[in-house]
């Protein structure tokens, strides 16, 4: 614990020295709200992704319309993951989709930092990101992390199964990942619980394997050799 805090403090000193007192240039925008979808059951679209496809260096995460999959945008490249009838992940690349809620931002100018080795799971990552948040005048921000997923669990929301054929409808399907190179796209804010983060977390994370075969919302993650990309 003490090592994690010391590393975070050193990071903030380095970050503040590089960035001065400027606030992140990437304006985070949330469309719709997680609580409306999850609590009230309203899965109607609030945004069509093709309306923001022209934004350069776009980053975004959210569920697919009707809670039938996951949406992740990485530096302008979009990935849509769904589960087919055989229970396998299918990934396509199209902005011709919509979402009941979405959080997005652009990162036209970026800087990279090595994440301390002591930060290796979701708990320590959230503490690390809290230091970044404070260094940015408590402004919500997007981030991109390249790392090795020693062990990870992701899910894909899936309300597209035919109940008459399968007997029951699953709201999400989990997949496990071990020892794979991955990219994590996330947004951090202490101000948006129920909007784009759950009530027990200040971050919303999606993960895609480097070989682009698996992508979904992060439920659990243990990682190593991590480098984080932030907006300048």
C-alpha positions as CSV (number, residue, x, y, z in Angstrom):
1,X,0.0,0.0,0.0
2,X,2.7,2.4,1.0
3,X,4.7,1.6,-2.2
4,X,1.6,2.3,-4.4
5,X,1.0,5.7,-2.7
6,X,4.6,6.7,-3.1
7,X,4.6,5.7,-6.8
8,X,1.4,7.6,-7.3
9,X,2.8,10.7,-5.7
10,X,6.0,10.5,-7.8
11,X,3.8,10.2,-10.9
12,X,1.7,13.3,-10.0
13,X,4.9,15.3,-9.4
14,X,6.2,14.3,-12.8
15,X,2.8,14.9,-14.5
16,X,2.3,18.3,-12.9
17,X,5.8,19.3,-13.8
18,X,5.1,18.4,-17.4
19,X,1.6,19.8,-17.6
20,X,1.7,22.8,-15.3
21,X,-1.7,23.8,-14.1
22,X,-3.5,23.2,-17.4
23,X,-6.7,21.2,-17.5
24,X,-7.1,18.3,-19.9
25,X,-7.9,19.4,-23.4
26,X,-10.1,16.4,-24.0
27,X,-13.6,17.4,-23.0
28,X,-15.4,14.3,-21.8
29,X,-19.1,14.1,-22.9
30,X,-21.7,11.7,-21.7
31,X,-24.9,11.0,-23.7
32,X,-27.7,9.2,-21.9
33,X,-27.1,7.6,-18.5
34,X,-26.2,4.2,-17.2
35,X,-28.8,4.4,-14.4
36,X,-31.6,5.0,-16.9
37,X,-30.6,1.8,-18.8
38,X,-29.8,-0.5,-15.9
39,X,-32.2,0.7,-13.2
40,X,-35.2,1.9,-15.3
41,X,-34.7,-0.6,-18.1
42,X,-34.9,2.1,-20.9
43,X,-32.7,0.7,-23.6
44,X,-33.7,3.2,-26.3
45,X,-30.9,4.8,-28.3
46,X,-29.7,8.3,-27.2
47,X,-26.9,8.6,-29.8
48,X,-26.1,7.3,-33.3
49,X,-22.3,6.7,-33.6
50,X,-22.2,7.9,-37.1
51,X,-22.9,11.5,-35.8
52,X,-19.5,11.6,-34.1
53,X,-17.5,9.4,-36.5
54,X,-15.9,12.5,-38.0
55,X,-14.2,13.5,-34.7
56,X,-10.5,12.9,-34.9
57,X,-8.7,10.9,-32.3
58,X,-12.1,9.8,-30.8
59,X,-12.3,7.5,-27.8
60,X,-15.6,6.1,-26.5
61,X,-17.2,3.3,-24.5
62,X,-20.7,2.1,-24.0
63,X,-23.3,-0.6,-24.7
64,X,-24.8,-1.4,-28.1
65,X,-28.4,-0.4,-28.7
66,X,-30.8,-2.7,-26.9
67,X,-28.0,-4.0,-24.8
68,X,-27.0,-6.4,-27.5
69,X,-23.2,-5.9,-27.4
70,X,-20.4,-3.5,-26.5
71,X,-19.0,-0.4,-28.2
72,X,-15.3,0.7,-28.0
73,X,-13.7,3.4,-30.0
74,X,-9.9,3.7,-29.9
75,X,-8.3,6.7,-31.6
76,X,-11.0,6.8,-34.2
77,X,-11.3,3.0,-34.8
78,X,-14.5,1.5,-33.7
79,X,-15.0,-2.1,-32.5
80,X,-18.5,-3.7,-31.9
81,X,-18.5,-7.0,-30.0
82,X,-21.5,-9.3,-29.8
83,X,-22.1,-12.9,-28.9
84,X,-23.3,-15.3,-31.6
85,X,-25.6,-18.3,-31.3
86,X,-22.7,-20.5,-30.5
87,X,-21.5,-18.3,-27.6
88,X,-18.5,-17.0,-29.5
89,X,-17.4,-13.3,-29.7
90,X,-18.0,-11.6,-33.0
91,X,-16.3,-8.3,-33.6
92,X,-17.2,-5.9,-36.4
93,X,-16.1,-2.4,-37.4
94,X,-18.9,0.0,-38.2
95,X,-20.2,3.4,-37.0
96,X,-23.7,2.5,-38.3
97,X,-24.8,1.6,-34.8
98,X,-26.5,3.4,-31.8
99,X,-26.2,3.3,-28.0
100,X,-28.5,3.9,-25.1
101,X,-25.6,5.7,-23.3
102,X,-22.1,6.6,-24.3
103,X,-19.1,8.4,-22.9
104,X,-16.7,9.9,-25.4
105,X,-13.8,12.3,-25.8
106,X,-11.0,13.2,-28.2
107,X,-7.3,13.0,-27.5
108,X,-5.5,15.0,-30.3
109,X,-2.3,15.4,-28.3
110,X,-1.1,12.7,-26.0
111,X,1.6,11.8,-23.5
112,X,2.7,8.4,-22.2
113,X,3.7,7.3,-18.7
114,X,4.9,3.9,-17.4
115,X,2.6,2.7,-14.7
116,X,4.5,1.5,-11.6
117,X,4.7,-2.3,-11.2
118,X,3.0,-2.0,-7.9
119,X,-0.2,-1.0,-9.7
120,X,-1.4,-4.3,-11.0
121,X,-5.1,-4.7,-10.5
122,X,-8.3,-2.7,-10.6
123,X,-8.1,-1.6,-7.0
124,X,-4.6,-0.2,-7.3
125,X,-5.4,1.2,-10.7
126,X,-8.3,3.2,-9.4
127,X,-6.1,4.7,-6.7
128,X,-3.5,5.6,-9.3
129,X,-6.1,7.2,-11.5
130,X,-7.4,9.2,-8.5
131,X,-4.0,10.9,-8.3
132,X,-4.2,11.8,-12.0
133,X,-7.7,13.1,-11.4
134,X,-6.6,15.4,-8.6
135,X,-3.6,16.6,-10.7
136,X,-6.1,17.6,-13.4
137,X,-8.2,19.8,-11.1
138,X,-10.7,16.9,-10.7
139,X,-11.6,17.0,-14.4
140,X,-13.0,13.8,-15.9
141,X,-10.5,12.3,-18.4
142,X,-10.1,9.4,-20.9
143,X,-7.1,7.1,-21.0
144,X,-5.6,4.3,-22.9
145,X,-3.5,1.5,-21.3
146,X,-1.3,-1.0,-23.1
147,X,-0.4,-3.9,-20.9
148,X,-0.2,-7.7,-20.5
149,X,-3.4,-9.1,-19.0
150,X,-2.2,-11.8,-16.6
151,X,-5.8,-12.6,-15.9
152,X,-8.9,-10.8,-16.9
153,X,-12.7,-11.2,-17.0
154,X,-14.8,-9.2,-19.5
155,X,-18.5,-9.3,-20.3
156,X,-20.6,-8.5,-23.3
157,X,-24.2,-7.4,-22.6
158,X,-26.5,-9.8,-24.6
159,X,-30.2,-9.4,-24.7
160,X,-30.5,-10.6,-28.2
161,X,-31.0,-14.3,-27.5
162,X,-34.3,-15.7,-28.5
163,X,-36.0,-16.9,-25.2
164,X,-38.2,-19.4,-27.1
165,X,-35.1,-21.1,-28.6
166,X,-32.7,-20.9,-25.6
167,X,-35.0,-21.1,-22.6
168,X,-33.8,-18.0,-21.0
169,X,-32.3,-14.6,-21.9
170,X,-28.9,-13.7,-20.5
171,X,-28.2,-10.1,-19.7
172,X,-24.4,-10.6,-20.1
173,X,-21.9,-13.3,-21.0
174,X,-18.5,-13.4,-19.4
175,X,-15.2,-14.4,-21.0
176,X,-11.9,-15.0,-19.4
177,X,-8.5,-14.0,-20.7
178,X,-5.0,-15.1,-19.6
179,X,-1.6,-13.9,-20.5
180,X,-2.5,-11.8,-23.5
181,X,-1.4,-8.4,-24.7
182,X,-4.4,-6.0,-24.4
183,X,-5.5,-2.4,-24.8
184,X,-7.7,-0.9,-22.1
185,X,-9.8,2.1,-22.9
186,X,-11.3,3.9,-19.9
187,X,-12.8,7.1,-18.5
188,X,-12.3,8.3,-14.9
189,X,-14.6,10.7,-13.0
190,X,-15.7,11.1,-9.4
191,X,-18.7,13.1,-10.6
192,X,-20.5,10.7,-12.9
193,X,-21.8,7.8,-10.8
194,X,-24.9,6.4,-12.5
195,X,-24.0,8.4,-15.6
196,X,-21.1,6.5,-17.1
197,X,-19.7,4.7,-14.0
198,X,-21.3,2.4,-11.6
199,X,-22.1,3.5,-8.0
200,X,-19.1,1.6,-6.6
201,X,-16.4,2.8,-9.0
202,X,-15.1,6.0,-10.6
203,X,-14.0,4.3,-13.8
204,X,-15.5,2.7,-16.8
205,X,-13.2,0.3,-18.6
206,X,-13.4,-1.7,-21.8
207,X,-10.7,-4.1,-23.0
208,X,-9.7,-5.4,-26.4
209,X,-7.0,-8.0,-27.0
210,X,-4.2,-6.9,-29.3
211,X,-5.1,-9.6,-31.8
212,X,-8.6,-8.0,-31.9
213,X,-10.4,-11.4,-31.2
214,X,-11.9,-10.5,-27.8
215,X,-13.5,-7.2,-26.6
216,X,-15.8,-6.3,-23.8
217,X,-16.5,-4.4,-20.5
218,X,-13.9,-5.1,-17.8
219,X,-15.1,-7.0,-14.7
220,X,-11.7,-7.9,-13.3
221,X,-8.1,-7.4,-14.4
222,X,-4.7,-8.3,-13.2
223,X,-2.0,-6.9,-15.3
224,X,1.7,-6.1,-15.8
225,X,4.1,-4.1,-18.0
226,X,1.6,-1.3,-18.3
227,X,1.9,2.1,-20.1
228,X,-0.8,4.7,-19.9
229,X,-1.6,7.3,-22.5
230,X,-3.3,10.6,-21.4
231,X,-4.2,13.7,-23.2
232,X,-1.8,16.7,-22.9
